[in-house]
Amino acid sequence: MLEVPDGATVADVARRLGLPADLAQVVLVNGRDAAPEQPLAPGDVVAIFPPLAGGRTRRQDPSASRDGRA
């Protein structure tokens, strides 16, 4: 648990955790999307996720031979 002063925002929490301000993040407060300037209330639960990347990579067809000939 992280104690923050009254009037603290999501951005204040990120700063206290040492997260770079310019890092795009997915932020949730109590399970809902939140802006960095959103003020927090006592008991709020903040979740901060790093940028996510990825997706499906192209897989080679196992029936194709290594030299590209079928």
Secondary structure in CASP SS format (residue, H / E / C, confidence):
PFRMAT SS
TARGET T0000
AUTHOR 0000-0000-0000
METHOD secondary structure of the structure
MODEL  1
M C 1.00
L C 1.00
E C 1.00
V C 1.00
P C 1.00
D C 1.00
G C 1.00
A C 1.00
T E 1.00
V H 1.00
A H 1.00
D H 1.00
V H 1.00
A H 1.00
R H 1.00
R H 1.00
L C 1.00
G C 1.00
L C 1.00
P C 1.00
A C 1.00
D C 1.00
L C 1.00
A C 1.00
Q C 1.00
V E 1.00
V E 1.00
L E 1.00
V E 1.00
N C 1.00
G C 1.00
R E 1.00
D E 1.00
A C 1.00
A C 1.00
P C 1.00
E C 1.00
Q C 1.00
P E 1.00
L C 1.00
A C 1.00
P C 1.00
G C 1.00
D C 1.00
V C 1.00
V E 1.00
A E 1.00
I E 1.00
F E 1.00
P C 1.00
P C 1.00
L C 1.00
A C 1.00
G C 1.00
G C 1.00
R C 1.00
T C 1.00
R C 1.00
R C 1.00
Q C 1.00
D C 1.00
P C 1.00
S C 1.00
A C 1.00
S C 1.00
R C 1.00
D C 1.00
G C 1.00
R C 1.00
A C 1.00
END
